[in-house]
Amino acid sequence: MHNNNTINIWTDGACSGNPGPGGWGALIKYAHSIKKLSGAENNTTNNRMEMTAVIKALKFIEAGQRIYLYTDSKYVKDGITTWIHSWKKNNWKNSKKQDVKNKDLWIEIDSLSEKHDIEWKWVKGHSGNVENDIADQLATQAIENT
C-alpha cells in the first residue's frame, strides 16, 4: 500500500447504549508487523471510544512517523482536520460559546497529532474494508470482555 516507513492505522469505537459500556480498537500495520490494541470503559459514549482508539494508537507509535490514519467516524475526521482550528482559536469553545464536547480528548489528539505527519482518511464503516472490520471487532470484543 505505502512504503515501509509509513504506518497505517485503522481505529474504531463501539458503545452498547450511548452512553453505556464502550470499547475501542486499533489495527496498526508497519514495516512487516501488525499490532492490535483494544480496551473498554464502563460508562462512555461512542464518540469518546472513537477518539480513545485514535489516542491509544498514536501513543503506541514513537514520535516523528508518517501515518495514514483511517477512521469510520466523521466526527473524528472532521473534528481533527476542520473544526479544531476554530476551537483552538476560540479557546476550545464552540459556536455557542460552550466548551467543546470531549474537549479533554480533543486536546490530547491535537497534542499527539503534532508529533507525527498524519494523513487523516475517512472510511465507510461496515462496508467490507477488512482492516476497518478488524478494528470494529476489536472494539466490540473489548466490550464483551469487560
C-alpha angles and dihedrals in degrees: 000000000000132000123285093262092062121089119210118203129185117191134186140171131202135189133195097215119352103271100023141088110339141188137196133202137189131188114199122192120187134156101327097330137096124200126188120201128182143157144161143223128205100226118022144110133258092248092052090051092049089052095043090055089056092047095049092047094048091047089054092057120076115241124273101040132142104237136184105200117194120197131170089208114099086189090063096040096045092040096055098037103037120005097045093071094064092038090057092045089051095047093257094308123133126225089279090057091248125127111276111257112256089013092160092058094042090054090051094047090048092051094046094045091056089064093061143042099247130182107197115214129186117216125187110250122237091012101120098273098147097207093047089049090053091051088049092050091050090052096047093044090052089059092049092050096054 
